[in-house]
Amino acid sequence: MWSMRPSKFFFVLISAFSLGQFATCSKYDNQIFNISLNGDSSISLHWMIDYQQKVLSFEIHLPDKFGWFAFGFSDRGDSFPADYCLLWESSSWKNSKKFDLKDVWANDAGVIELDRHQDCNNFRFKIIRNVVKFTFKRKFDTCDNRDYIIQDGTTHIVWSRGLEHIVAPNGLNISTTIRENFGMIRVNLLKNLKAHSQLPSHVQVLDLLTDKVQVPNEETTYWCKVFKLPESFRRKHHIYQYEANIESTSQGLVHHMEIFHCETSAMEKIPLYNGNCFGEDRPEKTQVCKRVLAAWAMGAQPFTYPEEAALPLGGNKFNPYVMLEIHYNNPELKSGVIDSSGVRFYVSDKLKEMDAGVIELGLEYTDKMAIPPGQESFSLTGYCISSCTSVGLHNEGITVFGSQLHTHLTGVRVHTRHFDAYGKELPELDRDNHYSTHFQEIRRLKRPVKVLPGHILMTRCDYNTLSRTNVTLGGFSISEEMCVNYIHYYPHAPLEVCKSSISDQALRTFFNYMKEWEDQPTSPNAAISINYNSIHWSKVRVQLLNEVYHEAPLSMQCNMSSGDRFPGYWDNAPLPSVLLPLAPPARNCQFDDK
C-alpha cells in the first residue's frame, strides 16, 4: 500500500546531496512514497520526485543475506531484456561490508552487460540491523538508448537477487534466479504531488470491506462483495476522498480493487453476494454493478476530489447497492491467509459547490470492434465527435481533473487525444504507454483539461494478441476487449457516454469483400462474431481491417445518463478531421554512440 511515512535514513541521505536543490521547493515537494517489492514487504522501495530537474531519488531496503541485487525497469514486466541498477558486495573485511552500484542492461538471454554511460548516480548505502539501505538518483530520461524512459502512467519495476558473490557484474546471468529471488510490480512513479488537500472535520468514514475471506492458494483470484449503503445515504453525500484499507497481513497480496455502483432503479434490490466474481453461484442481478465509483491499485495514492466538486453518493433516486471487487495476486500460492481489506471512503452530506461527473469515452461495448490474432500491435480508436459534445455539454464546458484508462487482457497502450472544433490538436488528456489491465487507478491529472462544446476526443488502445489463435471480439467478458477512458470532471453535464464503433454498413461491406475477393466463408446472414471467426487472418486481411477501422464512418453512442441518445444523426457519422496535429514531444537529447 502507498504511504508517505518518511524514512529517517532517506531524509539523511537525500538531504546530504540535495539540500541546495530543495532549498526553494514548494510545500508539495519532498513527498516520500513507498511500496513493497515482494509479498512479505521485506524488500521495499521508497522514492521522491523532482519535476524541476526531472530526477527520481530512490531508496531500497532489503535483508543483507545476498551477493547481488538488481533493481530496474522493463516494458512489460519481463526480467529480461531490462534496464537495471545492479548492487553487489564488492568487498568484506571482518564485520564491514562494502557495496558498489552500476548501471547495467540484461540482454535477451538474461546476461548482464555494463552500460558505457552510467546513470545510477549519487549512490550511498548503510547497513542497519541486518538490513541494507541504499539510495541513488536516476533521471526520467537519461538519453541512453538502452535505458528505460520513466514516463507518466504505469511503470513495470523488476528486481532480482542472488546469494553468490561476484567480482564484477559483466556476464552475470539473472535468468537462473529461483522464483523467490525475483519479482515484478506495477506502479505509477511520477505521481501528482498536488493531488491532496486537508480534509474538513465534518467528513465521515465509510468502510466497504470484505469479511474474513480465506484467500485461495491460487495465483489469481477476483473476489466480489455486494453492500447496501446505510440508511443515511438516502440523503445525497459527496465523496471527498477514498483510499485502500488493507490489512497488514495482506500487504502485497491485494493487487487492485474497484467499487462499482449497481446501475438500476432506486427501488431494485440486489442480492448481497459474497464470493468469487466468476463463481457459478453469482446472481445474475449483480451484473448491473458495473459503473466505476473508485479504483485503487498497488502503489496508488489516496484519490482526493478537488475543492470545487466531488462525486455524489446516495440520494432518493440512487440505487443503494454497490459492489467491491478485489484482485488477489498470490504467485507464491500462500495458504491460510484471511483477509478483511477493502476501500475507505471519506464522505459528507455537506456538499461541495458542484457535482462531479463521469463520462465514458472510447469504443462501444460491441463485437463490431475486433482484433485479429497473432498481432504484436493492433490499434482501435473510439471517437467523441464534435456534434456530440455540442449537444451534451453546457456552454461553459467542463473541467476534466481525473482519468481512468481501461482495457481487458490484451491492452498494452492507451491514450486520449484532444482537439478543438476546428481540428487543431491540443495537449493530450491522458496517456499510458505501458498500460496493464492489472494496474488500474483513477488518476488526478497534473494539468486539468478544459473541454468545450464542439471539442473532439479520440481514445486509442493498442493490443497485443500474439498468444491468441483466433479473433478477440469487443464485449464485456474479460476474454473480450474494451477501450475506454472514464474521465472525471465538473460541473456535472447531461452527457454520460460518448463512444463509437464502426458503422453497420461499413462492416457489412468489409465482410462482403472478404467473401467475394478473399474467398472467406463470411455471410450477410451470419452473426458478426461468426463472420469474424470464420476469417483466416493473413497479413493482408489484417491490414485491410485496420484500414477499414481507420477510414469507415462511425456509429455513435451519444447518450444521457438515462441511456437515451441525444437528438441527432448518429449513424454513418463521418470521422473527425485532424487538420493540425501536435508534433511528437521533444526529448532534449544529443544522441551519440552509447
Secondary structure, DSSP 8 states (H G I E B T S, - for coil): --B----HHHHHHHHHHHTTTTTT--TTSS--EEEESSTTSSSEEEEEEETTTTEEEEEEEEES--SEEEEEEESSS-SSSEEEEEEEEEEEETTEEEEEEEEEEE-TTSBEEE-SS---EEEEEEEETTEEEEEEEEES----TTS----SS-EEEEEEEESS--S-STT-BGGG--GGGEEEEEE--S--TT------TT-EEEEEE--SEE--SSSEEEEEEEEE--GGGGS-EEEEEEEEE--GGGTTTEEEEEEEEE-S-TT------EEETT-TTS-GGGGGEEEEEEEEETT---EE--TTEEEEE--TTS--EEEEEEEEE-TT---S-EE--EEEEEEESS--SEE-EEEEEEE-SSTTSEE-TT-S-EEEEEEE-HHHHHHHS-TT-EEEEEEEEE--TTEEEEEEEEE-TTSBEEEEEEEETT--TTS---EEEEEEEEE-TT-EEEEEEEE--TT-SS-EEBSSSTTSB--EEEEEEES--SEEEEEEEE-HHHHHHHHHHHHHHH-----TTS-HHHHHHHS---HHHHHHHHHHHHHS-EEEEEEETTS-B-SS--EEE------B--------------
